Amino acid sequence: MRPGLFGWGLFSASLTAWIRATYIIIYGSRRAQTLGGVTLALFLTEDEVAEVLPISVALEAVEAAFKAQGLGLAVNEARRRIRTPNGILHVMSGAVLPSGLLGFKAYTTFRSGSKFIFMLYSADDGRLLAVMQADKLGQLRTGAASGVATKYLARPDASVLGVIGAGWQAESQVEAICRVRPISLVKVYSRTPQRRAEFAARMAGRLGIQVEAVESAPEAVKDADVVVTITTSREPVLLGEWLRPGMHINAAGSNSLLRRELDDAAVSRADLIFVDSRDQARIESGDLLGPIERGLITWEAVYELGQVVAGLHPGRQSADQITLFESHGLAIWDVAAAGAVYERARERGVGREIDL
């Protein structure tokens, strides 16, 4: 049973304007001062982005983006796709006003592979600040978003993480979640035994904790406090019958109506459902749109995580609640993470200047 939050809605509506003004006064010009006097844009490769953006910094940047969004200080334009016979062009854009930054990411997915680029601009005068390759940027900000959701929605004592999916994107999911909760055991499942075994060995070595490759999705979920789905599956990989009270779920793999990671029962069993953006979820959430069409849940029961980060929604209210975060990927996360990359690259002399 989902708790009524009408009172919180009234409270947040009355408080938002005051917080918004205060936030701008305190933080609004910080980035403009930091970037003042720089005239040439910076170009950064994938390796250079990875060099200056550890997961801890990505977590801070994405959390700040969520907070700005919750306070009405960020603008996010949902992903748009142009489909051709051989592949797809994806474009997404946003602005994070407290940081004085805006930008867009464009990427292609073709049979031959994927290419990602991000363009970062000053929101003060429109200057192009940076052009960066953005595959690693996307991986880190997606993991960081799950980390932020886990920080605000999972039980404080969560120590067991179950992961369904063992690809490259799963790495940042595990790293970010281990940063915000005392995880001592990770159980990972993917359909390919070799892949999940290699993932477990790699992450155990990187994090210094126990990481086990398990033989089924139910085994990965059993006894887990936090569950991550990070797949490209078109059929549910997480079933409601596997869930237990107190779990937190990050559903991070589906950003298309053609993909679905949770069955109806898993969605229905969630006491609290959060998305990164309701507008984007209405376009891309393969997990939610079906249950909503079938009358199992309503949009009124779906909240944005930014409201919790900004202190305008209570989030988890008891240890027994099942919480769900549906992550589709927002441009404002890219803007925030790219801003951190740019600032740290300037400080460290990383990248090369280009005159555009």
C-alpha positions in Angstrom: 0.0 0.0 0.0 1.5 3.3 -1.0 1.3 6.1 1.6 -0.6 9.3 0.8 1.7 12.2 0.2 -0.7 15.1 -0.4 0.6 17.0 2.6 4.1 16.8 1.3 3.0 18.1 -2.1 1.5 21.2 -0.5 4.6 21.7 1.6 7.0 21.3 -1.3 5.0 23.7 -3.5 5.1 26.4 -0.9 8.8 25.9 -0.2 10.2 25.5 -3.7 10.2 29.2 -4.7 12.2 30.3 -1.6 14.7 27.5 -1.9 15.2 28.2 -5.6 16.0 31.8 -5.0 18.4 31.1 -2.1 20.1 28.4 -4.1 20.8 30.7 -7.1 22.1 33.4 -4.8 24.5 31.1 -3.1 25.6 28.9 -6.0 24.5 30.7 -9.2 27.8 32.5 -10.1 30.3 29.9 -8.9 30.9 28.2 -12.2 31.0 31.5 -14.1 33.8 32.6 -11.8 35.6 29.4 -12.1 35.5 29.5 -15.9 36.1 33.2 -16.3 38.7 34.3 -18.9 38.9 31.0 -20.7 38.3 31.5 -24.4 39.3 28.3 -26.2 37.3 25.1 -26.0 38.8 21.9 -24.6 38.8 18.6 -26.5 38.9 15.4 -24.3 39.2 11.8 -25.4 37.6 8.8 -23.7 40.8 8.0 -21.8 41.1 11.6 -20.7 37.5 11.7 -19.4 38.2 8.5 -17.5 41.4 9.9 -16.1 39.7 13.0 -14.5 36.3 11.5 -13.5 36.4 9.0 -10.7 33.1 7.5 -9.6 33.1 9.6 -6.4 33.2 12.8 -8.4 30.5 11.5 -10.8 28.3 10.8 -7.8 28.7 14.3 -6.4 27.9 15.9 -9.9 24.8 13.7 -10.5 23.5 14.3 -7.0 23.8 18.1 -7.6 21.9 17.7 -10.9 19.1 15.8 -9.2 18.9 18.5 -6.5 18.7 21.3 -9.1 16.0 19.3 -11.0 14.0 18.9 -7.8 14.2 22.7 -7.1 13.2 23.6 -10.6 16.7 24.8 -11.5 17.4 22.3 -14.3 16.0 21.9 -17.8 16.0 18.5 -19.3 15.0 17.7 -22.9 14.1 14.0 -23.4 16.0 11.9 -25.8 15.0 12.2 -29.5 15.8 9.5 -32.0 16.2 9.6 -35.8 16.0 6.1 -37.3 17.5 5.1 -40.6 17.7 1.7 -42.2 21.2 1.1 -40.8 21.1 2.7 -37.4 19.9 5.4 -35.1 21.0 9.0 -34.1 20.1 9.9 -30.5 20.2 13.5 -29.2 19.5 14.7 -25.7 20.1 18.1 -24.1 19.8 19.9 -20.8 20.9 22.8 -18.6 21.9 22.9 -14.9 21.4 26.5 -13.9 23.2 26.6 -10.6 26.4 25.4 -12.3 26.0 27.8 -15.2 26.2 25.0 -17.8 24.2 23.5 -20.6 24.9 21.1 -23.4 23.9 18.2 -25.5 24.9 14.6 -26.2 24.6 13.1 -29.6 25.3 9.4 -30.2 24.8 6.8 -33.0 24.0 3.2 -32.6 24.7 1.3 -35.8 25.6 -2.3 -36.6 29.2 -1.4 -36.7 29.1 0.1 -33.2 28.3 3.2 -31.2 29.9 6.7 -31.1 29.2 9.3 -28.4 30.1 13.0 -28.3 29.1 15.7 -25.7 29.2 19.5 -26.3 29.4 21.6 -23.1 28.5 25.3 -23.2 28.5 28.2 -20.7 24.9 29.2 -19.8 26.2 32.7 -19.0 27.4 33.7 -22.4 27.0 30.7 -24.7 30.7 29.9 -25.1 31.6 26.4 -26.2 33.6 25.1 -23.3 34.4 21.6 -24.2 33.9 18.8 -26.8 34.4 15.4 -25.3 34.0 11.8 -26.3 31.2 10.6 -24.1 30.9 6.8 -23.8 32.8 6.6 -20.5 31.0 9.8 -19.4 27.6 8.0 -20.0 28.7 4.9 -18.2 29.8 6.8 -15.1 26.8 9.1 -14.9 24.4 6.2 -15.2 26.1 4.3 -12.4 26.2 7.4 -10.3 22.4 7.9 -10.8 21.8 4.5 -9.3 24.2 5.4 -6.5 22.3 8.5 -5.7 19.0 6.6 -5.8 20.5 4.0 -3.4 21.8 6.7 -1.1 18.3 8.2 -0.7 16.0 5.1 -1.0 17.8 2.0 0.3 18.0 1.0 3.9 21.0 2.4 5.6 22.2 -1.1 6.6 22.0 -2.5 3.1 24.9 -4.9 2.7 24.0 -7.4 -0.1 23.8 -6.3 -3.7 22.2 -8.4 -6.4 23.0 -7.6 -10.0 21.3 -8.9 -13.2 23.6 -8.1 -16.1 27.4 -8.3 -16.3 28.3 -5.9 -19.1 30.4 -2.8 -19.0 27.5 -0.6 -17.7 27.2 -2.9 -14.7 30.7 -2.0 -13.5 29.8 1.6 -12.6 26.5 0.4 -11.1 28.4 -1.7 -8.6 31.1 0.8 -7.9 28.6 3.7 -7.2 26.4 1.6 -5.0 29.4 0.3 -3.0 30.3 4.0 -2.4 27.0 4.8 -0.7 26.2 1.7 1.2 28.3 -0.8 3.3 28.1 -3.6 0.6 30.0 -6.7 1.7 28.6 -9.2 -0.9 27.7 -8.7 -4.6 26.0 -11.5 -6.4 25.9 -11.2 -10.2 24.0 -13.1 -12.9 24.1 -13.0 -16.6 23.1 -15.6 -19.2 26.8 -16.2 -20.2 28.7 -18.1 -17.5 32.1 -16.9 -18.7 31.0 -13.3 -18.7 29.6 -13.3 -15.2 32.6 -15.2 -13.9 35.0 -12.6 -15.4 32.9 -9.8 -14.1 32.9 -11.2 -10.6 36.7 -11.6 -10.6 37.3 -8.2 -12.0 35.0 -6.4 -9.6 36.3 -8.3 -6.6 39.8 -7.3 -7.4 38.8 -3.7 -7.9 36.6 -3.3 -4.8 38.2 -5.7 -2.4 34.9 -7.3 -1.4 33.2 -10.7 -2.1 31.7 -10.8 -5.6 30.0 -14.1 -6.6 28.9 -15.2 -10.0 25.6 -17.1 -9.5 23.7 -19.4 -11.9 20.3 -17.8 -12.0 18.5 -14.5 -11.6 16.5 -15.6 -8.6 19.8 -16.6 -6.9 21.2 -13.1 -7.5 18.1 -11.5 -6.0 17.7 -13.9 -3.0 18.6 -12.1 0.3 19.7 -9.0 -1.5 19.1 -5.6 0.0 19.6 -3.7 -3.2 19.0 -5.1 -6.7 20.2 -3.7 -10.0 18.9 -4.7 -13.4 21.2 -3.5 -16.1 20.3 -5.4 -19.3 19.0 -4.7 -22.8 16.3 -7.4 -22.4 12.9 -7.1 -24.1 11.4 -9.6 -21.6 11.3 -9.2 -17.8 14.5 -10.4 -15.9 13.2 -9.5 -12.4 9.9 -11.0 -11.2 7.8 -9.7 -8.4 7.6 -13.1 -6.7 11.4 -12.8 -5.9 11.1 -9.6 -4.0 11.1 -9.3 -0.2 10.2 -6.4 2.1 12.9 -3.7 2.5 14.5 -4.2 -0.9 15.5 -1.3 -3.1 15.6 -1.8 -6.9 17.5 0.2 -9.5 16.0 -0.7 -12.9 18.7 0.9 -15.1 18.7 -1.0 -18.4 15.5 0.0 -20.2 15.2 3.4 -21.9 12.9 2.2 -24.7 9.3 1.0 -25.0 10.8 -2.1 -26.6 12.7 -3.1 -23.5 11.3 -4.4 -20.2 13.3 -5.6 -17.2 10.5 -5.9 -14.5 7.3 -7.8 -14.8 3.9 -6.4 -13.7 4.1 -8.0 -10.2 7.5 -6.4 -9.5 6.2 -3.0 -10.4 3.0 -3.5 -8.4 4.8 -4.7 -5.3 6.8 -1.5 -5.1 5.5 0.7 -2.3 7.3 3.7 -3.7 8.2 4.3 -7.4 10.6 7.0 -8.5 11.8 7.9 -11.9 14.5 10.3 -13.1 12.0 12.3 -15.1 8.3 11.8 -15.4 8.3 13.5 -18.8 11.0 11.1 -20.1 9.4 8.1 -18.4 6.2 8.7 -20.3 8.1 8.3 -23.5 10.7 5.6 -22.6 9.7 3.5 -19.7 9.0 0.0 -20.9 8.7 -1.1 -17.3 6.0 1.4 -16.3 3.9 2.2 -19.3 2.4 -1.3 -19.6 1.3 -1.6 -16.0 -0.1 2.0 -16.2 -2.1 1.1 -19.3 -3.4 -2.0 -17.6 -4.5 0.0 -14.6 -2.1 -1.6 -12.1 -0.5 1.7 -11.1 -1.1 5.4 -12.0 1.2 8.3 -12.8 0.1 10.0 -9.6 1.9 7.2 -7.7 5.2 7.9 -9.6 7.5 10.6 -8.3 10.8 12.1 -9.4 13.9 11.3 -7.4 15.0 14.9 -7.6 12.2 15.7 -5.2 13.7 13.4 -2.6 17.3 14.8 -3.1 15.9 18.3 -2.8 14.2 17.5 0.5 10.7 18.0 -1.0 9.6 14.3 -0.7 10.2 12.0 2.2 11.4 8.9 0.2 11.6 5.7 2.1 9.5 5.9 5.4 9.9 2.4 6.8 12.4 -0.4 6.7 9.8 -2.8 5.1 9.0 -0.7 2.1 10.0 -1.9 -1.3 11.4 1.1 -3.3 11.9 1.2 -7.1 14.0 3.7 -9.1 13.4 3.6 -12.9 16.5 5.1 -14.6 16.2 6.1 -18.2 19.2 8.5 -18.4 19.0 12.3 -18.4 20.9 14.9 -20.3 21.3 17.0 -17.1 23.4 14.1 -15.7 25.7 14.4 -18.7 25.9 18.2 -18.3 26.8 17.9 -14.6 29.3 15.2 -15.1 30.8 16.9 -18.1 31.1 20.1 -16.0 33.2 18.2 -13.5 35.3 16.7 -16.2 36.0 20.1 -17.7 36.8 21.7 -14.4 39.2 19.0 -13.3 40.8 18.7 -16.8 41.6 22.5 -16.7 43.1 22.1 -13.2 45.3 19.2 -14.3 46.2 20.3 -17.8 44.4 17.4 -19.4 43.1 17.6 -23.0 44.0 20.0 -25.8 42.5 23.4 -26.7 40.7 23.8 -30.0 39.6 27.0 -31.7 36.1 26.6 -33.0 
